[in-house]
């Protein structure tokens, strides 16, 4: 099996190992790995739909669609009387373990969606861990990008340079 056809992952900071709760997310991806190997190009919502039953079994609330009541709202700011003033949507959220998950496909690197995911997770109330899932390789109309490797290099640079401190305990990058 090549690196492009398997689940890959790296936890940051690299000086910490994965927690059991983070390992459970990796295991959810491994449960759908054989389905992802069929070579069919999927959008992120398709991958999330495959993951949904496994993540829900681990205590995650998972987005079910694009309707307001189908999305997962995570608070960012609170106003008077503790009313939520601002929130961001997540693909999945485990409130008990403070883990937010974002599953990306073609937009991950091309549109810098992974950077937006990092920013939003840093702003979310009580979020301690972010999981970003990206394609190992994306073929955007003949232009192939190695999304997993590119995001991994970015995160390595972010953590090794030590110039920017994130308020997260860790980020798990998954390539699928």
C-alpha positions, -999 to +999 in steps of 0.1 A: +000+000+000+015+034-010+014+064+013-012+079-010-037+051-003-035+049+034-043+068+066-013+088+077-011+110+107+012+133+127+005+148+161+018+182+170+037+192+190+059+162+181+072+162+217+038+147+229+023+114+220-014+110+211-039+107+239-064+078+240-091+102+228-070+113+199-062+077+191-099+070+189-102+096+161-074+079+142-091+046+147-123+060+132-104+070+100-088+035+099-122+020+100-131+037+067-096+033+051-106+004+029-136+024+015-113+054+007-089+031-012-114+025-040-099+055-058-132+074-060-127+112-055-148+122-026-158+156-013-152+163+024-189+158+032-188+123+017-158+114+040-176+129+070-207+108+062-185+077+062-170+087+095-202+098+112-213+065+128-178+058+141-173+093+155-208+093+171-199+060+188-170+079+203-192+107+217-189+133+188-217+155+175-212+153+138-225+177+111-254+161+092-259+187+065-258+224+056-291+234+073-287+255+104-300+228+127-277+202+110-245+221+117-223+219+148-221+253+165-191+259+188-192+291+209-165+318+205-179+349+223-205+353+250-225+385+256-249+398+281-267+371+301-243+345+287-260+347+253-236+334+225-226+364+204-203+345+180-197+309+171-180+289+144-192+257+128-172+225+131-175+192+112-175+173+145-171+182+182-166+161+213-175+184+242-163+159+269-128+157+254-126+193+239-118+180+205-129+196+173-126+179+139-124+195+104-124+172+073-112+189+042-108+178+006-096+199-024-098+233-006-074+223+022-042+237+007-054+255-025-076+279-005-057+277+027-087+262+045-064+245+070-052+279+082-088+290+087-095+258+106-065+264+129-076+300+135-112+291+143-102+262+166-080+286+186-110+310+190-135+283+201-144+282+238-130+252+256-114+236+225-081+220+234-074+198+204-079+202+167-080+174+142-075+184+105-080+157+079-068+164+044-063+144+012-028+128+009-028+139-026-052+161-045-055+162-083-071+196-091-076+192-128-042+180-138-023+199-111-014+175-083-007+188-049+005+167-019-018+183+006-009+161+036+028+167+031+023+205+026+002+209+057+026+187+077+055+209+067+036+240+077+027+226+111+063+214+117+075+249+109+049+265+131+058+243+161+096+241+156+100+279+150+083+285+184+074+321+172+037+316+175+020+301+206-013+284+199-038+280+228-043+244+218-028+214+236-023+198+202-032+194+165-036+160+149-031+160+111-046+131+092-040+123+056-065+101+038 
